[in-house]
Amino acid sequence: MYDLAVIGGGVVGGMILRELSKYQLKVCLLEKENDVAMGQSKANSGIAHAGFDAAAGSLKAKFNLLGSKMMPEVTRELGVKYENNGSLVVAFSDEELATLEILKQRGEQNGVEGLEIIDRERLRELEPNISKNALGALHAKTGGIVCPYELTIAAIGNAMDNGADLFCNFAVTKIEGGYPSYRIFAEDGQVVEAKAIINCAGLGSQKIANLVGDNSFTIGGRKGEYILLDHDPEFVHNTLFFTPTAKGKGILVSRTVDNNILLGPTAEEVEEDDRATTAVGQAAILKKAQEMCENLPLGTKVTGFTGVRAYCDRHDFILEESKAAKGFFHCAGIESPGLTSAPAIAKFVVEELVAKYFALEKNPTFNPIRTPDYFFKNLSFEEKNALIQKEPAYGRMICRCEMVTEGEILRAMRENPKATDVDGVKRRVRAGMGRCQGGFCQPLVMELLAKEFGLAPNEITKKGKGSELLVGKCK
Ligand SMILES: Cc1cc2nc3c(=O)[nH]c(=O)nc-3n(C[C@H](O)[C@H](O)[C@H](O)COP(=O)(O)OP(=O)(O)OC[C@H]3O[C@@H](n4cnc5c(N)ncnc54)[C@H](O)[C@@H]3O)c2cc1C
C-alpha cells in the first residue's frame, strides 16, 4: 500500500512527486500514456512568467511569483536549462501604452520586482528586430525561459532516484474505497492501493474528480498552435508579448532555451484533446509574428505543433482537498502560469495539504541533484575527447541536426524515467528535434531502442502502443 498516489505525470504531478520524495513516504505516480510529460507540459510556451499578468489576490498570482523565484534553484538542482532572459510586453498604440501602466501596477501589487516601462529607443536597443510600429514596452526583468518537458522528466526522474515509483500506461478509470484505503483501477485491470490520492490529471482532472463523486468543477480544452523556427540565438533576446486586450494575450515571439525561435500560441476552444495544427492557425501566427518583428527568418520553419490548455470554470488554480472524498486532493485547472508555478504548488500541496494526514519526516538519503540528459554538444574539445576515451558511445553522432551522441541516448534509455519509445528519446536528448525532424536519426534511434529492450524493430513505437513505426518487411 502506498501512502500517496499522484495521478498525472505532467509538471505539476512531477514536481509534487519530487517534493513527496523528500520525506519518508511511499509514493507513486500513475500516468495514462507510455511516458511522462505527454499533456500540457509537453507543448507550451516554456515561459517562466514574471507574475504581472494574473489578477491580484488569485492563487495564480501567488504561485506564479513564488514559482518564478524558485525556478533558478530548482532547474540548477535538476540539471535543466533555464535562462533569465526577461520579458517585454510591447505596445503599438497610445491605448496600449496606458494598459502597460495598469499591468505594471498589477505586477507590483503581485510583488514582482524590477518592472519598468521603456520607450521605443530602449526597446530597439534591447530588440533590434522589433517592428518600427512598436511604441514602448513593459520590461519584466525577472521573466525567464525553461524547457517544460525537460523539467517534468527531470523532476520525476529525481523523485524515482529518491525512491518513488512510476506506472506508465495506467489510465485511471475507477476509484474505490476512501482514506486510508483507496483502490485505484486502470483501464486494463491493473490496481494500485494508496492511503491518499493527489489528482494532477490536467485535462482529465474533472473525470478523476467525478470518480469519487466530486462534481465541483468543470474542465474544458483550449488549443494553442505554435510554429517553431530553427536555431537563431540572436534574433530575439527577451520574450515578446503583445499587450493583452479584452480578447486575450495574443501570441508571443520568443527564443527557447535551445535557441530556436518560437511563435504562438493561438487560442481556440475544443471539445476533446484536439492537437491538430491547421492552415488557418499557422497563417494567423505568421501574420501576428510579423506585426511584432521585422525580418523573421520564416524560411527556417522546423515544425508546427499544438498544446491544449485545461481551463477551468473557476478561472483560478484549484488546490484543495475534495469535499466529497477525504484524503483526496485536487491540483486542477492548472492553466498558464502553471509551468512557472509548479515548484511552488508542489511545496504548498505537500506542506499544507498532505501534512494534515501524514507526518513529514525528512528522507535522510534524499539527493536533489540530477545530471542533465543532453550535454555532449556543450562540452569543451578536451572534455569531449576524455569522455569518448572512457565511453566510446559518445564518439558516435546519432542526430546531426542537434548533435546528439549514442552515449546520451543510451543514458536516456537507462536512467529514470526510462525513454522507451522514439518520442521519449527525442524529449530527453533532442534526437529528432532538429531541422530534419528525425529523417536521418530515427532509424538509428529505433535500432538502439530495439537492442536496449530486446525488441523486434516492428515493435518499436513512436509514442506507445498503436504508434508502431514499421508495419512489415517490404522485400
Ligand atoms: C498552449 C499552452 C501554453 C502555455 N504556456 C505556458 C507558459 O509559457 N508558462 C507557464 O507557466 N505555463 C504555460 N502553460 C500552462 C502549463 O503548460 C500548464 O499549467 C502545466 O503544464 C500543467 O501541468 P499539469 O501537470 O497540471 O498538467 P499536464 O501536463 O496536462 O499533465 C496531466 C497528465 O495527466 C495525465 N492523465 C490524464 N488523465 C489521466 C488518467 N485518467 N489516468 C492517468 N493519467 C491521466 C495526462 O496524460 C497528463 O500527462 C501553457 C499551457 C498551454 C497548453
PDBQT file of the ligand as one rigid body, heavy atoms in Angstrom, charges set to zero:
ROOT
HETATM    1  C1  LIG A 501      -0.565  26.306 -25.239  1.00  0.00    +0.000 C 
HETATM    2  C2  LIG A 501      -0.104  26.436 -23.811  1.00  0.00    +0.000 A 
HETATM    3  C3  LIG A 501       0.838  27.392 -23.464  1.00  0.00    +0.000 A 
HETATM    4  C4  LIG A 501       1.260  27.519 -22.138  1.00  0.00    +0.000 A 
HETATM    5  N1  LIG A 501       2.296  28.361 -21.835  1.00  0.00    +0.000 NA
HETATM    6  C5  LIG A 501       2.753  28.424 -20.559  1.00  0.00    +0.000 A 
HETATM    7  C6  LIG A 501       3.888  29.220 -20.241  1.00  0.00    +0.000 A 
HETATM    8  O1  LIG A 501       4.540  29.783 -21.109  1.00  0.00    +0.000 OA
HETATM    9  N2  LIG A 501       4.240  29.320 -18.931  1.00  0.00    +0.000 N 
HETATM   10  C7  LIG A 501       3.558  28.703 -17.938  1.00  0.00    +0.000 A 
HETATM   11  O2  LIG A 501       3.907  28.890 -16.786  1.00  0.00    +0.000 OA
HETATM   12  N3  LIG A 501       2.524  27.886 -18.228  1.00  0.00    +0.000 NA
HETATM   13  C8  LIG A 501       2.126  27.725 -19.507  1.00  0.00    +0.000 A 
HETATM   14  N4  LIG A 501       1.096  26.899 -19.821  1.00  0.00    +0.000 N 
HETATM   15  C9  LIG A 501       0.436  26.166 -18.746  1.00  0.00    +0.000 C 
HETATM   16  C10 LIG A 501       1.204  24.907 -18.377  1.00  0.00    +0.000 C 
HETATM   17  O3  LIG A 501       1.598  24.199 -19.521  1.00  0.00    +0.000 OA
HETATM   18  C11 LIG A 501       0.316  24.029 -17.513  1.00  0.00    +0.000 C 
HETATM   19  O4  LIG A 501      -0.188  24.805 -16.462  1.00  0.00    +0.000 OA
HETATM   20  C12 LIG A 501       1.053  22.852 -16.922  1.00  0.00    +0.000 C 
HETATM   21  O5  LIG A 501       1.762  22.156 -17.915  1.00  0.00    +0.000 OA
HETATM   22  C13 LIG A 501       0.030  21.948 -16.255  1.00  0.00    +0.000 C 
HETATM   23  O6  LIG A 501       0.667  20.793 -15.822  1.00  0.00    +0.000 OA
HETATM   24  P1  LIG A 501      -0.186  19.597 -15.242  1.00  0.00    +0.000 P 
HETATM   25  O7  LIG A 501       0.793  18.646 -14.692  1.00  0.00    +0.000 OA
HETATM   26  O8  LIG A 501      -1.254  20.122 -14.360  1.00  0.00    +0.000 OA
HETATM   27  O9  LIG A 501      -0.976  19.001 -16.495  1.00  0.00    +0.000 OA
HETATM   28  P2  LIG A 501      -0.484  18.089 -17.704  1.00  0.00    +0.000 P 
HETATM   29  O10 LIG A 501       0.879  18.420 -18.136  1.00  0.00    +0.000 OA
HETATM   30  O11 LIG A 501      -1.559  18.166 -18.725  1.00  0.00    +0.000 OA
HETATM   31  O12 LIG A 501      -0.424  16.639 -17.085  1.00  0.00    +0.000 OA
HETATM   32  C14 LIG A 501      -1.567  15.885 -16.804  1.00  0.00    +0.000 C 
HETATM   33  C15 LIG A 501      -1.220  14.428 -17.015  1.00  0.00    +0.000 C 
HETATM   34  O13 LIG A 501      -2.289  13.617 -16.563  1.00  0.00    +0.000 OA
HETATM   35  C16 LIG A 501      -2.397  12.507 -17.419  1.00  0.00    +0.000 C 
HETATM   36  N5  LIG A 501      -3.742  11.948 -17.271  1.00  0.00    +0.000 N 
HETATM   37  C17 LIG A 501      -4.915  12.485 -17.669  1.00  0.00    +0.000 A 
HETATM   38  N6  LIG A 501      -5.937  11.653 -17.367  1.00  0.00    +0.000 NA
HETATM   39  C18 LIG A 501      -5.401  10.577 -16.746  1.00  0.00    +0.000 A 
HETATM   40  C19 LIG A 501      -5.946   9.371 -16.206  1.00  0.00    +0.000 A 
HETATM   41  N7  LIG A 501      -7.244   9.099 -16.262  1.00  0.00    +0.000 N 
HETATM   42  N8  LIG A 501      -5.106   8.458 -15.650  1.00  0.00    +0.000 NA
HETATM   43  C20 LIG A 501      -3.756   8.698 -15.600  1.00  0.00    +0.000 A 
HETATM   44  N9  LIG A 501      -3.197   9.828 -16.118  1.00  0.00    +0.000 NA
HETATM   45  C21 LIG A 501      -4.003  10.754 -16.668  1.00  0.00    +0.000 A 
HETATM   46  C22 LIG A 501      -2.125  13.100 -18.792  1.00  0.00    +0.000 C 
HETATM   47  O14 LIG A 501      -1.758  12.111 -19.742  1.00  0.00    +0.000 OA
HETATM   48  C23 LIG A 501      -1.008  14.080 -18.486  1.00  0.00    +0.000 C 
HETATM   49  O15 LIG A 501       0.262  13.505 -18.655  1.00  0.00    +0.000 OA
HETATM   50  C24 LIG A 501       0.678  26.719 -21.139  1.00  0.00    +0.000 A 
HETATM   51  C25 LIG A 501      -0.260  25.737 -21.493  1.00  0.00    +0.000 A 
HETATM   52  C26 LIG A 501      -0.602  25.569 -22.829  1.00  0.00    +0.000 A 
HETATM   53  C27 LIG A 501      -1.492  24.425 -23.207  1.00  0.00    +0.000 C 
ENDROOT
TORSDOF 0
